[in-house]
Amino acid sequence: MNLTQAVIGQEYLVKDISTEDEELNEFLFTLGCYSGEPVTVVSQLHQGYVICVKDGRYNIDKNLAQAILI
């Protein structure tokens, strides 16, 4: 299951990041989004999602949300 299938407002644990793009992995790591960390989808937008990771809220596109497995 990935973030595009998450229930809005429910907290999930990140199981894995499904991408071979090392730059993307590093970017997500700097946000605090890596295996074992809690993540919540706050809202769904037309082209993406607002997620809460640690103490921050971030707007991510659909492709990035699909790469985050929960």
mmCIF file as Biopython writes it, N, C-alpha, C and O atoms, coordinates in Angstrom:
data_model
#
loop_
_atom_site.group_PDB
_atom_site.id
_atom_site.type_symbol
_atom_site.label_atom_id
_atom_site.label_alt_id
_atom_site.label_comp_id
_atom_site.label_asym_id
_atom_site.label_entity_id
_atom_site.label_seq_id
_atom_site.pdbx_PDB_ins_code
_atom_site.Cartn_x
_atom_site.Cartn_y
_atom_site.Cartn_z
_atom_site.occupancy
_atom_site.B_iso_or_equiv
_atom_site.auth_seq_id
_atom_site.auth_asym_id
_atom_site.pdbx_PDB_model_num
ATOM 1   N N  . MET A ? 1  ? 0.858  -1.178 0.000  1.0 0.0 1  A 1 
ATOM 2   C CA . MET A ? 1  ? 0.000  0.000  0.000  1.0 0.0 1  A 1 
ATOM 3   C C  . MET A ? 1  ? 0.900  1.236  0.000  1.0 0.0 1  A 1 
ATOM 4   O O  . MET A ? 1  ? 1.935  1.252  0.666  1.0 0.0 1  A 1 
ATOM 5   N N  . ASN A ? 2  ? 0.507  2.266  -0.744 1.0 0.0 2  A 1 
ATOM 6   C CA . ASN A ? 2  ? 1.298  3.491  -0.754 1.0 0.0 2  A 1 
ATOM 7   C C  . ASN A ? 2  ? 0.455  4.666  -0.249 1.0 0.0 2  A 1 
ATOM 8   O O  . ASN A ? 2  ? -0.722 4.499  0.072  1.0 0.0 2  A 1 
ATOM 9   N N  . LEU A ? 3  ? 1.059  5.843  -0.181 1.0 0.0 3  A 1 
ATOM 10  C CA . LEU A ? 3  ? 0.364  6.993  0.400  1.0 0.0 3  A 1 
ATOM 11  C C  . LEU A ? 3  ? -0.867 7.422  -0.384 1.0 0.0 3  A 1 
ATOM 12  O O  . LEU A ? 3  ? -1.764 8.043  0.187  1.0 0.0 3  A 1 
ATOM 13  N N  . THR A ? 4  ? -0.938 7.114  -1.664 1.0 0.0 4  A 1 
ATOM 14  C CA . THR A ? 4  ? -2.124 7.497  -2.437 1.0 0.0 4  A 1 
ATOM 15  C C  . THR A ? 4  ? -3.360 6.724  -1.987 1.0 0.0 4  A 1 
ATOM 16  O O  . THR A ? 4  ? -4.486 7.126  -2.280 1.0 0.0 4  A 1 
ATOM 17  N N  . GLN A ? 5  ? -3.155 5.620  -1.281 1.0 0.0 5  A 1 
ATOM 18  C CA . GLN A ? 5  ? -4.260 4.786  -0.800 1.0 0.0 5  A 1 
ATOM 19  C C  . GLN A ? 5  ? -4.571 5.017  0.679  1.0 0.0 5  A 1 
ATOM 20  O O  . GLN A ? 5  ? -5.439 4.352  1.245  1.0 0.0 5  A 1 
ATOM 21  N N  . ALA A ? 6  ? -3.871 5.950  1.297  1.0 0.0 6  A 1 
ATOM 22  C CA . ALA A ? 6  ? -4.036 6.196  2.729  1.0 0.0 6  A 1 
ATOM 23  C C  . ALA A ? 6  ? -5.344 6.923  3.025  1.0 0.0 6  A 1 
ATOM 24  O O  . ALA A ? 6  ? -5.857 7.681  2.201  1.0 0.0 6  A 1 
ATOM 25  N N  . VAL A ? 7  ? -5.867 6.673  4.215  1.0 0.0 7  A 1 
ATOM 26  C CA . VAL A ? 7  ? -7.040 7.385  4.712  1.0 0.0 7  A 1 
ATOM 27  C C  . VAL A ? 7  ? -6.553 8.718  5.276  1.0 0.0 7  A 1 
ATOM 28  O O  . VAL A ? 7  ? -5.620 8.758  6.078  1.0 0.0 7  A 1 
ATOM 29  N N  . ILE A ? 8  ? -7.185 9.797  4.855  1.0 0.0 8  A 1 
ATOM 30  C CA . ILE A ? 8  ? -6.782 11.127 5.307  1.0 0.0 8  A 1 
ATOM 31  C C  . ILE A ? 8  ? -6.969 11.238 6.813  1.0 0.0 8  A 1 
ATOM 32  O O  . ILE A ? 8  ? -8.026 10.905 7.349  1.0 0.0 8  A 1 
ATOM 33  N N  . GLY A ? 9  ? -5.918 11.714 7.491  1.0 0.0 9  A 1 
ATOM 34  C CA . GLY A ? 9  ? -5.959 11.904 8.934  1.0 0.0 9  A 1 
ATOM 35  C C  . GLY A ? 9  ? -5.471 10.722 9.745  1.0 0.0 9  A 1 
ATOM 36  O O  . GLY A ? 9  ? -5.288 10.850 10.956 1.0 0.0 9  A 1 
ATOM 37  N N  . GLN A ? 10 ? -5.258 9.590  9.129  1.0 0.0 10 A 1 
ATOM 38  C CA . GLN A ? 10 ? -4.785 8.401  9.846  1.0 0.0 10 A 1 
ATOM 39  C C  . GLN A ? 10 ? -3.266 8.314  9.761  1.0 0.0 10 A 1 
ATOM 40  O O  . GLN A ? 10 ? -2.680 8.544  8.704  1.0 0.0 10 A 1 
ATOM 41  N N  . GLU A ? 11 ? -2.637 7.981  10.884 1.0 0.0 11 A 1 
ATOM 42  C CA . GLU A ? 11 ? -1.177 7.857  10.923 1.0 0.0 11 A 1 
ATOM 43  C C  . GLU A ? 11 ? -0.748 6.456  10.480 1.0 0.0 11 A 1 
ATOM 44  O O  . GLU A ? 11 ? -1.349 5.454  10.869 1.0 0.0 11 A 1 
ATOM 45  N N  . TYR A ? 12 ? 0.289  6.411  9.670  1.0 0.0 12 A 1 
ATOM 46  C CA . TYR A ? 12 ? 0.861  5.157  9.179  1.0 0.0 12 A 1 
ATOM 47  C C  . TYR A ? 12 ? 2.357  5.170  9.429  1.0 0.0 12 A 1 
ATOM 48  O O  . TYR A ? 12 ? 2.949  6.230  9.632  1.0 0.0 12 A 1 
ATOM 49  N N  . LEU A ? 13 ? 2.966  3.996  9.415  1.0 0.0 13 A 1 
ATOM 50  C CA . LEU A ? 13 ? 4.420  3.898  9.475  1.0 0.0 13 A 1 
ATOM 51  C C  . LEU A ? 13 ? 4.944  3.657  8.068  1.0 0.0 13 A 1 
ATOM 52  O O  . LEU A ? 13 ? 4.392  2.855  7.315  1.0 0.0 13 A 1 
ATOM 53  N N  . VAL A ? 14 ? 6.008  4.355  7.725  1.0 0.0 14 A 1 
ATOM 54  C CA . VAL A ? 14 ? 6.641  4.149  6.424  1.0 0.0 14 A 1 
ATOM 55  C C  . VAL A ? 14 ? 7.317  2.784  6.451  1.0 0.0 14 A 1 
ATOM 56  O O  . VAL A ? 14 ? 8.142  2.513  7.324  1.0 0.0 14 A 1 
ATOM 57  N N  . LYS A ? 15 ? 6.970  1.925  5.498  1.0 0.0 15 A 1 
ATOM 58  C CA . LYS A ? 15 ? 7.591  0.600  5.408  1.0 0.0 15 A 1 
ATOM 59  C C  . LYS A ? 15 ? 8.819  0.629  4.520  1.0 0.0 15 A 1 
ATOM 60  O O  . LYS A ? 15 ? 9.825  -0.018 4.810  1.0 0.0 15 A 1 
ATOM 61  N N  . ASP A ? 16 ? 8.728  1.391  3.429  1.0 0.0 16 A 1 
ATOM 62  C CA . ASP A ? 16 ? 9.835  1.431  2.469  1.0 0.0 16 A 1 
ATOM 63  C C  . ASP A ? 16 ? 9.622  2.591  1.513  1.0 0.0 16 A 1 
ATOM 64  O O  . ASP A ? 16 ? 8.518  3.120  1.391  1.0 0.0 16 A 1 
ATOM 65  N N  . ILE A ? 17 ? 10.688 2.976  0.843  1.0 0.0 17 A 1 
ATOM 66  C CA . ILE A ? 17 ? 10.623 3.953  -0.235 1.0 0.0 17 A 1 
ATOM 67  C C  . ILE A ? 17 ? 10.925 3.191  -1.519 1.0 0.0 17 A 1 
ATOM 68  O O  . ILE A ? 17 ? 12.021 2.660  -1.692 1.0 0.0 17 A 1 
ATOM 69  N N  . SER A ? 18 ? 9.955  3.142  -2.407 1.0 0.0 18 A 1 
ATOM 70  C CA . SER A ? 18 ? 10.069 2.337  -3.619 1.0 0.0 18 A 1 
ATOM 71  C C  . SER A ? 18 ? 10.557 3.180  -4.798 1.0 0.0 18 A 1 
ATOM 72  O O  . SER A ? 18 ? 9.779  3.548  -5.678 1.0 0.0 18 A 1 
ATOM 73  N N  . THR A ? 19 ? 11.841 3.474  -4.796 1.0 0.0 19 A 1 
ATOM 74  C CA . THR A ? 19 ? 12.446 4.208  -5.902 1.0 0.0 19 A 1 
ATOM 75  C C  . THR A ? 19 ? 13.927 3.866  -5.980 1.0 0.0 19 A 1 
ATOM 76  O O  . THR A ? 19 ? 14.570 3.585  -4.968 1.0 0.0 19 A 1 
ATOM 77  N N  . GLU A ? 20 ? 14.444 3.893  -7.180 1.0 0.0 20 A 1 
ATOM 78  C CA . GLU A ? 20 ? 15.876 3.672  -7.364 1.0 0.0 20 A 1 
ATOM 79  C C  . GLU A ? 20 ? 16.610 4.991  -7.557 1.0 0.0 20 A 1 
ATOM 80  O O  . GLU A ? 20 ? 17.821 5.008  -7.777 1.0 0.0 20 A 1 
ATOM 81  N N  . ASP A ? 21 ? 15.877 6.096  -7.474 1.0 0.0 21 A 1 
ATOM 82  C CA . ASP A ? 21 ? 16.452 7.431  -7.620 1.0 0.0 21 A 1 
ATOM 83  C C  . ASP A ? 21 ? 17.103 7.834  -6.298 1.0 0.0 21 A 1 
ATOM 84  O O  . ASP A ? 21 ? 16.409 8.146  -5.330 1.0 0.0 21 A 1 
ATOM 85  N N  . GLU A ? 22 ? 18.415 7.826  -6.260 1.0 0.0 22 A 1 
ATOM 86  C CA . GLU A ? 22 ? 19.147 8.124  -5.027 1.0 0.0 22 A 1 
ATOM 87  C C  . GLU A ? 22 ? 18.887 9.550  -4.546 1.0 0.0 22 A 1 
ATOM 88  O O  . GLU A ? 22 ? 18.832 9.798  -3.341 1.0 0.0 22 A 1 
ATOM 89  N N  . GLU A ? 23 ? 18.728 10.480 -5.472 1.0 0.0 23 A 1 
ATOM 90  C CA . GLU A ? 23 ? 18.443 11.865 -5.111 1.0 0.0 23 A 1 
ATOM 91  C C  . GLU A ? 23 ? 17.104 11.974 -4.387 1.0 0.0 23 A 1 
ATOM 92  O O  . GLU A ? 23 ? 16.974 12.712 -3.410 1.0 0.0 23 A 1 
ATOM 93  N N  . LEU A ? 24 ? 16.122 11.241 -4.870 1.0 0.0 24 A 1 
ATOM 94  C CA . LEU A ? 24 ? 14.803 11.231 -4.243 1.0 0.0 24 A 1 
ATOM 95  C C  . LEU A ? 24 ? 14.876 10.615 -2.850 1.0 0.0 24 A 1 
ATOM 96  O O  . LEU A ? 24 ? 14.262 11.126 -1.914 1.0 0.0 24 A 1 
ATOM 97  N N  . ASN A ? 25 ? 15.617 9.529  -2.708 1.0 0.0 25 A 1 
ATOM 98  C CA . ASN A ? 25 ? 15.801 8.911  -1.389 1.0 0.0 25 A 1 
ATOM 99  C C  . ASN A ? 25 ? 16.435 9.886  -0.410 1.0 0.0 25 A 1 
ATOM 100 O O  . ASN A ? 25 ? 16.004 9.981  0.739  1.0 0.0 25 A 1 
ATOM 101 N N  . GLU A ? 26 ? 17.453 10.609 -0.853 1.0 0.0 26 A 1 
ATOM 102 C CA . GLU A ? 26 ? 18.121 11.579 0.017  1.0 0.0 26 A 1 
ATOM 103 C C  . GLU A ? 26 ? 17.181 12.715 0.395  1.0 0.0 26 A 1 
ATOM 104 O O  . GLU A ? 26 ? 17.178 13.171 1.539  1.0 0.0 26 A 1 
ATOM 105 N N  . PHE A ? 27 ? 16.379 13.174 -0.572 1.0 0.0 27 A 1 
ATOM 106 C CA . PHE A ? 27 ? 15.421 14.245 -0.303 1.0 0.0 27 A 1 
ATOM 107 C C  . PHE A ? 27 ? 14.420 13.816 0.769  1.0 0.0 27 A 1 
ATOM 108 O O  . PHE A ? 27 ? 14.172 14.554 1.722  1.0 0.0 27 A 1 
ATOM 109 N N  . LEU A ? 28 ? 13.852 12.631 0.611  1.0 0.0 28 A 1 
ATOM 110 C CA . LEU A ? 28 ? 12.885 12.133 1.593  1.0 0.0 28 A 1 
ATOM 111 C C  . LEU A ? 28 ? 13.530 11.940 2.960  1.0 0.0 28 A 1 
ATOM 112 O O  . LEU A ? 28 ? 12.904 12.199 3.988  1.0 0.0 28 A 1 
ATOM 113 N N  . PHE A ? 29 ? 14.783 11.485 2.971  1.0 0.0 29 A 1 
ATOM 114 C CA . PHE A ? 29 ? 15.497 11.304 4.232  1.0 0.0 29 A 1 
ATOM 115 C C  . PHE A ? 29 ? 15.662 12.640 4.951  1.0 0.0 29 A 1 
ATOM 116 O O  . PHE A ? 29 ? 15.522 12.707 6.172  1.0 0.0 29 A 1 
ATOM 117 N N  . THR A ? 30 ? 15.962 13.713 4.197  1.0 0.0 30 A 1 
ATOM 118 C CA . THR A ? 30 ? 16.124 15.028 4.828  1.0 0.0 30 A 1 
ATOM 119 C C  . THR A ? 30 ? 14.811 15.538 5.414  1.0 0.0 30 A 1 
ATOM 120 O O  . THR A ? 30 ? 14.817 16.327 6.359  1.0 0.0 30 A 1 
ATOM 121 N N  . LEU A ? 31 ? 13.681 15.087 4.854  1.0 0.0 31 A 1 
ATOM 122 C CA . LEU A ? 31 ? 12.376 15.459 5.405  1.0 0.0 31 A 1 
ATOM 123 C C  . LEU A ? 31 ? 12.030 14.637 6.645  1.0 0.0 31 A 1 
ATOM 124 O O  . LEU A ? 31 ? 11.114 14.984 7.391  1.0 0.0 31 A 1 
ATOM 125 N N  . GLY A ? 32 ? 12.765 13.546 6.862  1.0 0.0 32 A 1 
ATOM 126 C CA . GLY A ? 32 ? 12.461 12.646 7.968  1.0 0.0 32 A 1 
ATOM 127 C C  . GLY A ? 32 ? 11.538 11.523 7.552  1.0 0.0 32 A 1 
ATOM 128 O O  . GLY A ? 32 ? 10.971 10.832 8.398  1.0 0.0 32 A 1 
ATOM 129 N N  . CYS A ? 33 ? 11.384 11.337 6.257  1.0 0.0 33 A 1 
ATOM 130 C CA . CYS A ? 33 ? 10.493 10.306 5.721  1.0 0.0 33 A 1 
ATOM 131 C C  . CYS A ? 33 ? 11.320 9.103  5.292  1.0 0.0 33 A 1 
ATOM 132 O O  . CYS A ? 33 ? 11.824 9.046  4.171  1.0 0.0 33 A 1 
ATOM 133 N N  . TYR A ? 34 ? 11.451 8.141  6.202  1.0 0.0 34 A 1 
ATOM 134 C CA . TYR A ? 34 ? 12.195 6.921  5.923  1.0 0.0 34 A 1 
ATOM 135 C C  . TYR A ? 34 ? 11.572 5.783  6.719  1.0 0.0 34 A 1 
ATOM 136 O O  . TYR A ? 34 ? 10.710 6.007  7.568  1.0 0.0 34 A 1 
ATOM 137 N N  . SER A ? 35 ? 12.006 4.583  6.444  1.0 0.0 35 A 1 
ATOM 138 C CA . SER A ? 35 ? 11.425 3.380  7.022  1.0 0.0 35 A 1 
ATOM 139 C C  . SER A ? 35 ? 11.319 3.467  8.543  1.0 0.0 35 A 1 
ATOM 140 O O  . SER A ? 35 ? 12.284 3.801  9.230  1.0 0.0 35 A 1 
ATOM 141 N N  . GLY A ? 36 ? 10.119 3.157  9.057  1.0 0.0 36 A 1 
ATOM 142 C CA . GLY A ? 36 ? 9.883  3.149  10.495 1.0 0.0 36 A 1 
ATOM 143 C C  . GLY A ? 36 ? 9.327  4.448  11.055 1.0 0.0 36 A 1 
ATOM 144 O O  . GLY A ? 36 ? 8.916  4.487  12.214 1.0 0.0 36 A 1 
ATOM 145 N N  . GLU A ? 37 ? 9.304  5.508  10.261 1.0 0.0 37 A 1 
ATOM 146 C CA . GLU A ? 37 ? 8.822  6.804  10.740 1.0 0.0 37 A 1 
ATOM 147 C C  . GLU A ? 37 ? 7.325  6.963  10.479 1.0 0.0 37 A 1 
ATOM 148 O O  . GLU A ? 37 ? 6.823  6.495  9.457  1.0 0.0 37 A 1 
ATOM 149 N N  . PRO A ? 38 ? 6.613  7.616  11.391 1.0 0.0 38 A 1 
ATOM 150 C CA . PRO A ? 38 ? 5.184  7.853  11.170 1.0 0.0 38 A 1 
ATOM 151 C C  . PRO A ? 38 ? 4.948  8.947  10.126 1.0 0.0 38 A 1 
ATOM 152 O O  . PRO A ? 38 ? 5.701  9.917  10.044 1.0 0.0 38 A 1 
ATOM 153 N N  . VAL A ? 39 ? 3.900  8.775  9.337  1.0 0.0 39 A 1 
ATOM 154 C CA . VAL A ? 39 ? 3.509  9.758  8.323  1.0 0.0 39 A 1 
ATOM 155 C C  . VAL A ? 39 ? 1.983  9.808  8.279  1.0 0.0 39 A 1 
ATOM 156 O O  . VAL A ? 39 ? 1.316  8.782  8.408  1.0 0.0 39 A 1 
ATOM 157 N N  . THR A ? 40 ? 1.443  10.999 8.096  1.0 0.0 40 A 1 
ATOM 158 C CA . THR A ? 40 ? -0.001 11.190 8.014  1.0 0.0 40 A 1 
ATOM 159 C C  . THR A ? 40 ? -0.328 11.998 6.768  1.0 0.0 40 A 1 
ATOM 160 O O  . THR A ? 40 ? 0.307  13.020 6.506  1.0 0.0 40 A 1 
ATOM 161 N N  . VAL A ? 41 ? -1.314 11.549 5.997  1.0 0.0 41 A 1 
ATOM 162 C CA . VAL A ? 41 ? -1.806 12.349 4.877  1.0 0.0 41 A 1 
ATOM 163 C C  . VAL A ? 41 ? -2.824 13.328 5.459  1.0 0.0 41 A 1 
ATOM 164 O O  . VAL A ? 41 ? -3.863 12.921 5.978  1.0 0.0 41 A 1 
ATOM 165 N N  . VAL A ? 42 ? -2.515 14.619 5.367  1.0 0.0 42 A 1 
ATOM 166 C CA . VAL A ? 42 ? -3.377 15.654 5.933  1.0 0.0 42 A 1 
ATOM 167 C C  . VAL A ? 42 ? -4.512 15.992 4.974  1.0 0.0 42 A 1 
ATOM 168 O O  . VAL A ? 42 ? -5.658 16.157 5.393  1.0 0.0 42 A 1 
ATOM 169 N N  . SER A ? 43 ? -4.191 16.096 3.689  1.0 0.0 43 A 1 
ATOM 170 C CA . SER A ? 43 ? -5.222 16.375 2.693  1.0 0.0 43 A 1 
ATOM 171 C C  . SER A ? 43 ? -4.751 15.955 1.310  1.0 0.0 43 A 1 
ATOM 172 O O  . SER A ? 43 ? -3.557 15.799 1.055  1.0 0.0 43 A 1 
ATOM 173 N N  . GLN A ? 44 ? -5.720 15.777 0.432  1.0 0.0 44 A 1 
ATOM 174 C CA . GLN A ? 44 ? -5.422 15.431 -0.950 1.0 0.0 44 A 1 
ATOM 175 C C  . GLN A ? 44 ? -5.761 16.638 -1.814 1.0 0.0 44 A 1 
ATOM 176 O O  . GLN A ? 44 ? -6.852 17.199 -1.719 1.0 0.0 44 A 1 
ATOM 177 N N  . LEU A ? 45 ? -4.815 17.024 -2.652 1.0 0.0 45 A 1 
ATOM 178 C CA . LEU A ? 45 ? -5.007 18.148 -3.554 1.0 0.0 45 A 1 
ATOM 179 C C  . LEU A ? 45 ? -5.235 17.631 -4.964 1.0 0.0 45 A 1 
ATOM 180 O O  . LEU A ? 45 ? -5.180 16.425 -5.205 1.0 0.0 45 A 1 
ATOM 181 N N  . HIS A ? 46 ? -5.488 18.527 -5.881 1.0 0.0 46 A 1 
ATOM 182 C CA . HIS A ? 46 ? -5.740 18.132 -7.272 1.0 0.0 46 A 1 
ATOM 183 C C  . HIS A ? 46 ? -4.564 17.353 -7.855 1.0 0.0 46 A 1 
ATOM 184 O O  . HIS A ? 46 ? -4.771 16.329 -8.506 1.0 0.0 46 A 1 
ATOM 185 N N  . GLN A ? 47 ? -3.354 17.811 -7.640 1.0 0.0 47 A 1 
ATOM 186 C CA . GLN A ? 47 ? -2.169 17.178 -8.223 1.0 0.0 47 A 1 
ATOM 187 C C  . GLN A ? 47 ? -1.243 16.549 -7.191 1.0 0.0 47 A 1 
ATOM 188 O O  . GLN A ? 47 ? -0.145 16.120 -7.545 1.0 0.0 47 A 1 
ATOM 189 N N  . GLY A ? 48 ? -1.650 16.479 -5.927 1.0 0.0 48 A 1 
ATOM 190 C CA . GLY A ? 48 ? -0.745 15.922 -4.934 1.0 0.0 48 A 1 
ATOM 191 C C  . GLY A ? 48 ? -1.381 15.758 -3.569 1.0 0.0 48 A 1 
ATOM 192 O O  . GLY A ? 48 ? -2.601 15.670 -3.428 1.0 0.0 48 A 1 
ATOM 193 N N  . TYR A ? 49 ? -0.513 15.720 -2.567 1.0 0.0 49 A 1 
ATOM 194 C CA . TYR A ? 49 ? -0.933 15.439 -1.200 1.0 0.0 49 A 1 
ATOM 195 C C  . TYR A ? 49 ? -0.169 16.324 -0.227 1.0 0.0 49 A 1 
ATOM 196 O O  . TYR A ? 49 ? 0.985  16.678 -0.473 1.0 0.0 49 A 1 
ATOM 197 N N  . VAL A ? 50 ? -0.813 16.680 0.874  1.0 0.0 50 A 1 
ATOM 198 C CA . VAL A ? 50 ? -0.138 17.339 1.981  1.0 0.0 50 A 1 
ATOM 199 C C  . VAL A ? 50 ? 0.071  16.264 3.033  1.0 0.0 50 A 1 
ATOM 200 O O  . VAL A ? 50 ? -0.881 15.633 3.492  1.0 0.0 50 A 1 
ATOM 201 N N  . ILE A ? 51 ? 1.338  16.062 3.413  1.0 0.0 51 A 1 
ATOM 202 C CA . ILE A ? 51 ? 1.647  15.039 4.410  1.0 0.0 51 A 1 
ATOM 203 C C  . ILE A ? 51 ? 2.315  15.676 5.613  1.0 0.0 51 A 1 
ATOM 204 O O  . ILE A ? 51 ? 2.938  16.733 5.510  1.0 0.0 51 A 1 
ATOM 205 N N  . CYS A ? 52 ? 2.178  15.025 6.744  1.0 0.0 52 A 1 
ATOM 206 C CA . CYS A ? 52 ? 2.822  15.455 7.979  1.0 0.0 52 A 1 
ATOM 207 C C  . CYS A ? 52 ? 3.863  14.401 8.343  1.0 0.0 52 A 1 
ATOM 208 O O  . CYS A ? 52 ? 3.538  13.231 8.549  1.0 0.0 52 A 1 
ATOM 209 N N  . VAL A ? 53 ? 5.114  14.835 8.420  1.0 0.0 53 A 1 
ATOM 210 C CA . VAL A ? 53 ? 6.224  13.967 8.801  1.0 0.0 53 A 1 
ATOM 211 C C  . VAL A ? 53 ? 6.988  14.685 9.900  1.0 0.0 53 A 1 
ATOM 212 O O  . VAL A ? 53 ? 7.413  15.828 9.731  1.0 0.0 53 A 1 
ATOM 213 N N  . LYS A ? 54 ? 7.157  14.005 11.024 1.0 0.0 54 A 1 
ATOM 214 C CA . LYS A ? 54 ? 7.792  14.609 12.198 1.0 0.0 54 A 1 
ATOM 215 C C  . LYS A ? 54 ? 7.050  15.898 12.539 1.0 0.0 54 A 1 
ATOM 216 O O  . LYS A ? 54 ? 5.846  15.851 12.796 1.0 0.0 54 A 1 
ATOM 217 N N  . ASP A ? 55 ? 7.727  17.048 12.551 1.0 0.0 55 A 1 
ATOM 218 C CA . ASP A ? 55 ? 7.082  18.309 12.924 1.0 0.0 55 A 1 
ATOM 219 C C  . ASP A ? 55 ? 6.742  19.182 11.726 1.0 0.0 55 A 1 
ATOM 220 O O  . ASP A ? 55 ? 6.391  20.349 11.895 1.0 0.0 55 A 1 
ATOM 221 N N  . GLY A ? 56 ? 6.841  18.635 10.516 1.0 0.0 56 A 1 
ATOM 222 C CA . GLY A ? 56 ? 6.616  19.452 9.330  1.0 0.0 56 A 1 
ATOM 223 C C  . GLY A ? 56 ? 5.486  18.949 8.456  1.0 0.0 56 A 1 
ATOM 224 O O  . GLY A ? 56 ? 5.119  17.775 8.488  1.0 0.0 56 A 1 
ATOM 225 N N  . ARG A ? 57 ? 4.944  19.869 7.675  1.0 0.0 57 A 1 
ATOM 226 C CA . ARG A ? 57 ? 3.939  19.528 6.662  1.0 0.0 57 A 1 
ATOM 227 C C  . ARG A ? 57 ? 4.540  19.819 5.301  1.0 0.0 57 A 1 
ATOM 228 O O  . ARG A ? 57 ? 5.167  20.858 5.092  1.0 0.0 57 A 1 
ATOM 229 N N  . TYR A ? 58 ? 4.340  18.887 4.378  1.0 0.0 58 A 1 
ATOM 230 C CA . TYR A ? 58 ? 4.948  19.005 3.060  1.0 0.0 58 A 1 
ATOM 231 C C  . TYR A ? 58 ? 3.923  18.692 1.984  1.0 0.0 58 A 1 
ATOM 232 O O  . TYR A ? 58 ? 3.059  17.832 2.154  1.0 0.0 58 A 1 
ATOM 233 N N  . ASN A ? 59 ? 4.038  19.406 0.875  1.0 0.0 59 A 1 
ATOM 234 C CA . ASN A ? 59 ? 3.202  19.150 -0.288 1.0 0.0 59 A 1 
ATOM 235 C C  . ASN A ? 59 ? 4.014  18.293 -1.251 1.0 0.0 59 A 1 
ATOM 236 O O  . ASN A ? 59 ? 5.080  18.712 -1.704 1.0 0.0 59 A 1 
ATOM 237 N N  . ILE A ? 60 ? 3.524  17.102 -1.568 1.0 0.0 60 A 1 
ATOM 238 C CA . ILE A ? 60 ? 4.241  16.211 -2.481 1.0 0.0 60 A 1 
ATOM 239 C C  . ILE A ? 60 ? 3.337  15.851 -3.653 1.0 0.0 60 A 1 
ATOM 240 O O  . ILE A ? 60 ? 2.113  15.850 -3.524 1.0 0.0 60 A 1 
ATOM 241 N N  . ASP A ? 61 ? 3.942  15.546 -4.793 1.0 0.0 61 A 1 
ATOM 242 C CA . ASP A ? 61 ? 3.134  15.176 -5.958 1.0 0.0 61 A 1 
ATOM 243 C C  . ASP A ? 61 ? 2.743  13.701 -5.891 1.0 0.0 61 A 1 
ATOM 244 O O  . ASP A ? 61 ? 3.221  12.952 -5.039 1.0 0.0 61 A 1 
ATOM 245 N N  . LYS A ? 62 ? 1.869  13.308 -6.804 1.0 0.0 62 A 1 
ATOM 246 C CA . LYS A ? 62 ? 1.322  11.951 -6.795 1.0 0.0 62 A 1 
ATOM 247 C C  . LYS A ? 62 ? 2.407  10.896 -6.997 1.0 0.0 62 A 1 
ATOM 248 O O  . LYS A ? 62 ? 2.368  9.843  -6.361 1.0 0.0 62 A 1 
ATOM 249 N N  . ASN A ? 63 ? 3.377  11.166 -7.874 1.0 0.0 63 A 1 
ATOM 250 C CA . ASN A ? 63 ? 4.452  10.200 -8.123 1.0 0.0 63 A 1 
ATOM 251 C C  . ASN A ? 63 ? 5.269  9.933  -6.868 1.0 0.0 63 A 1 
ATOM 252 O O  . ASN A ? 63 ? 5.639  8.792  -6.592 1.0 0.0 63 A 1 
ATOM 253 N N  . LEU A ? 64 ? 5.547  10.976 -6.117 1.0 0.0 64 A 1 
ATOM 254 C CA . LEU A ? 64 ? 6.297  10.814 -4.872 1.0 0.0 64 A 1 
ATOM 255 C C  . LEU A ? 64 ? 5.459  10.059 -3.840 1.0 0.0 64 A 1 
ATOM 256 O O  . LEU A ? 64 ? 5.982  9.211  -3.117 1.0 0.0 64 A 1 
ATOM 257 N N  . ALA A ? 65 ? 4.175  10.362 -3.770 1.0 0.0 65 A 1 
ATOM 258 C CA . ALA A ? 65 ? 3.287  9.658  -2.831 1.0 0.0 65 A 1 
ATOM 259 C C  . ALA A ? 65 ? 3.206  8.171  -3.159 1.0 0.0 65 A 1 
ATOM 260 O O  . ALA A ? 65 ? 3.099  7.341  -2.256 1.0 0.0 65 A 1 
ATOM 261 N N  . GLN A ? 66 ? 3.257  7.831  -4.440 1.0 0.0 66 A 1 
ATOM 262 C CA . GLN A ? 66 ? 3.212  6.426  -4.840 1.0 0.0 66 A 1 
ATOM 263 C C  . GLN A ? 66 ? 4.491  5.690  -4.456 1.0 0.0 66 A 1 
ATOM 264 O O  . GLN A ? 66 ? 4.470  4.471  -4.287 1.0 0.0 66 A 1 
ATOM 265 N N  . ALA A ? 67 ? 5.590  6.401  -4.317 1.0 0.0 67 A 1 
ATOM 266 C CA . ALA A ? 67 ? 6.866  5.776  -3.971 1.0 0.0 67 A 1 
ATOM 267 C C  . ALA A ? 67 ? 6.994  5.491  -2.477 1.0 0.0 67 A 1 
ATOM 268 O O  . ALA A ? 67 ? 7.852  4.707  -2.070 1.0 0.0 67 A 1 
ATOM 269 N N  . ILE A ? 68 ? 6.150  6.117  -1.656 1.0 0.0 68 A 1 
ATOM 270 C CA . ILE A ? 68 ? 6.224  5.934  -0.204 1.0 0.0 68 A 1 
ATOM 271 C C  . ILE A ? 68 ? 5.268  4.811  0.191  1.0 0.0 68 A 1 
ATOM 272 O O  . ILE A ? 68 ? 4.049  4.978  0.154  1.0 0.0 68 A 1 
ATOM 273 N N  . LEU A ? 69 ? 5.832  3.674  0.567  1.0 0.0 69 A 1 
ATOM 274 C CA . LEU A ? 69 ? 5.030  2.508  0.947  1.0 0.0 69 A 1 
ATOM 275 C C  . LEU A ? 69 ? 4.734  2.533  2.436  1.0 0.0 69 A 1 
ATOM 276 O O  . LEU A ? 69 ? 5.608  2.813  3.255  1.0 0.0 69 A 1 
ATOM 277 N N  . ILE A ? 70 ? 3.473  2.232  2.774  1.0 0.0 70 A 1 
ATOM 278 C CA . ILE A ? 70 ? 3.053  2.251  4.182  1.0 0.0 70 A 1 
ATOM 279 C C  . ILE A ? 70 ? 2.451  0.910  4.560  1.0 0.0 70 A 1 
ATOM 280 O O  . ILE A ? 70 ? 2.036  0.720  5.703  1.0 0.0 70 A 1 
#
